[in-house]
Amino acid sequence: MHSQNHYPVMLNEVMDMFAQADIENPSHNYLDGTFGRGGHARALIDRFPELSLYALDKDKEAIEHGKEQFAQRAKNKKFFIEQASFASLDKVIEDKHWPAKYDMILLDLGVSSPQLDQGSRGFSFYHQGPLDMRMDQRAPLTAEEIINYWSEEELVDIFRDYGEVFRPYNVVKSIIRERKKGSISSTSDLSGLIERSVGWKKKGKHPATQYFMALRLVVNRELEDLKEGLQALMKRLVPGGRLVVITFHSLEDRIVKQVFKTSEYGKPVNKKVIKPTREEELENKRSRSAKLRAFERIIEQSLKQEFDKRHGGRHE
């Protein structure tokens, strides 16, 4: 039984996706682009003992946890971890001399349970804390800056485009009015303001949910990283290698579906999205909104790409 904090979402489905991949190399290079607490990585090491693990995460705490928990593996030169976005993989490969190609790549998107559980990180409206929301605390932009200094039009766009709030006007006007009196600086300040502005419309769903998600996506450039990163990751797969992505809301899933479907490097493994089992949803509530899509690199496609590049699209 996994703890609530460290339960790796859709673990069985991820393991099956990688186990079924048609990969020649028995030792495997595995890239975890969103390392978190390493739950998926640990299970894959158990399944593929010779695997070399390369891990990225924006969060310094995730990096420190990984170094501590995987110290023996690092000593044996089987574990490498860097604080960076997966969208920066090409730069990490160049700077750190990581392998150019990977057999298995995983992205488990969204905010992690440890991040949500720490009020000081500012991700959750259930925990009192500063309006921070940065995954990488070296980044300059915080949710507090957006709420207190961005224009009314910009706030409307953020909540509508990133939070999928159909009519965010009442909340935005309340923010503009409130910040004239003094800074809106805590998660409870903002969540309370939203609650007073719109009230509870859905039982069990806090009215601040979509607003907080929108801010988090903007602060961390999550959708931009996803669009840029997927292209870079697909190029880094070996023939037959697989990229598995777990998303937690429709904006992310839409991007993944479209990029996989239109890619010239390979094809989606499954036509339909894969969702967690009912048993997992009951055991781990974070998994309820999870969706999994997988992509497989195809050698013929990459050869065609190279041919077109050299011959300007002419086929003999």
GIQUIKA-V759163 format. One record per backbone hydrogen bond with DSSP energy under -0.5 kcal/mol. NH is the residue of the N-H (numbers start at 1). CO is the residue of the C=O. E is the energy in kcal/mol with one decimal. If there is no record, write none. Layout:
# GIQUIKA-V759163
NH;CO;E  NH;CO;E
This chain:
# GIQUIKA-V759163
7;4;-0.7  8;6;-0.6  9;7;-0.6  11;8;-1.0  14;10;-2.3  15;11;-2.7  16;12;-2.3  17;13;-2.1  18;14;-2.0  19;15;-2.7  20;16;-1.9  21;18;-1.1  23;21;-1.5  30;28;-0.5  30;52;-2.9  31;104;-3.0  32;30;-0.5  32;54;-2.8  33;31;-0.7  33;106;-2.5  34;106;-0.5  35;56;-2.5  38;35;-2.6  42;38;-2.5  43;39;-1.6  44;40;-2.1  45;41;-2.1  46;42;-1.8  47;43;-1.7  48;44;-3.3  51;48;-2.0  52;28;-2.5  53;51;-0.5  53;78;-3.3  54;30;-3.0  54;52;-0.5  55;80;-3.0  56;32;-2.7  57;82;-1.4  63;59;-1.6  64;60;-2.4  65;61;-2.3  66;62;-2.3  67;63;-2.4  68;64;-1.8  69;65;-2.9  70;66;-2.4  71;68;-0.9  74;70;-2.3  75;71;-2.1  76;72;-1.4  77;74;-1.7  78;73;-2.5  79;73;-0.6  80;53;-2.4  82;55;-2.1  84;57;-1.0  84;82;-1.1  88;85;-1.9  89;86;-1.5  91;88;-0.5  92;88;-2.1  93;89;-2.9  94;90;-1.9  95;91;-3.1  96;92;-3.1  97;93;-1.0  98;93;-0.6  102;236;-2.8  103;29;-1.9  104;29;-1.6  105;242;-2.2  106;31;-2.3  107;244;-2.4  109;107;-0.7  109;246;-2.3  116;112;-2.2  117;113;-2.5  118;114;-0.9  118;115;-0.6  119;117;-0.8  121;118;-1.9  122;119;-1.3  127;124;-0.6  131;185;-2.0  132;130;-2.1  133;121;-2.6  137;135;-0.8  139;136;-2.1  143;132;-2.2  144;131;-2.2  146;142;-1.6  147;143;-2.6  148;144;-2.2  149;145;-2.2  150;145;-0.6  150;146;-1.7  155;151;-2.3  156;152;-2.2  157;153;-2.2  158;154;-2.4  159;155;-2.4  160;156;-2.2  161;157;-3.2  162;158;-2.5  163;158;-1.1  165;159;-2.3  166;164;-0.7  172;168;-2.4  173;169;-2.7  174;170;-2.0  175;171;-2.2  176;172;-2.6  177;173;-2.3  178;174;-2.6  179;175;-2.7  180;176;-0.7  181;177;-0.6  181;178;-1.1  182;178;-1.1  185;183;-0.9  187;129;-2.9  190;186;-1.9  191;187;-2.8  192;188;-2.2  193;189;-1.8  194;190;-2.4  195;191;-2.4  196;192;-2.3  197;193;-1.7  198;194;-2.4  199;194;-0.6  199;195;-1.8  201;199;-0.7  205;202;-1.7  206;204;-0.6  209;206;-2.0  212;208;-2.8  213;209;-2.0  214;210;-2.2  215;211;-2.0  216;212;-2.3  217;213;-2.4  218;214;-1.9  219;215;-3.0  220;216;-2.0  221;218;-0.9  222;217;-1.8  225;221;-2.7  226;222;-1.9  227;223;-2.3  228;224;-2.4  229;225;-3.2  230;226;-2.5  231;227;-0.9  232;228;-1.5  233;229;-2.8  234;230;-2.4  235;231;-1.4  236;232;-0.7  236;233;-0.7  237;234;-1.2  238;102;-2.1  240;297;-2.2  241;238;-2.7  242;103;-2.0  243;295;-2.4  244;105;-2.8  244;242;-0.5  245;293;-2.9  246;107;-3.0  247;245;-0.5  247;291;-2.7  253;249;-2.1  254;250;-2.6  255;251;-1.6  256;252;-2.4  257;253;-2.8  258;254;-2.2  259;255;-2.6  260;256;-2.5  261;257;-2.1  262;258;-1.9  263;259;-0.7  263;260;-0.6  267;296;-1.9  269;294;-2.7  270;294;-0.5  274;292;-2.4  276;290;-0.5  281;277;-2.1  282;278;-1.9  283;279;-1.8  284;280;-3.1  287;284;-1.9  288;285;-1.4  289;286;-0.6  290;287;-1.8  291;247;-1.9  292;274;-2.9  293;245;-2.2  295;243;-2.5  296;267;-2.8  297;241;-2.5  298;265;-2.4  302;298;-1.5  303;299;-2.3  304;300;-2.2  305;301;-2.2  306;302;-2.1  307;303;-2.4  308;304;-2.9  309;305;-2.3  310;306;-2.0  311;307;-2.6  312;308;-1.1  313;308;-0.8  314;311;-1.4
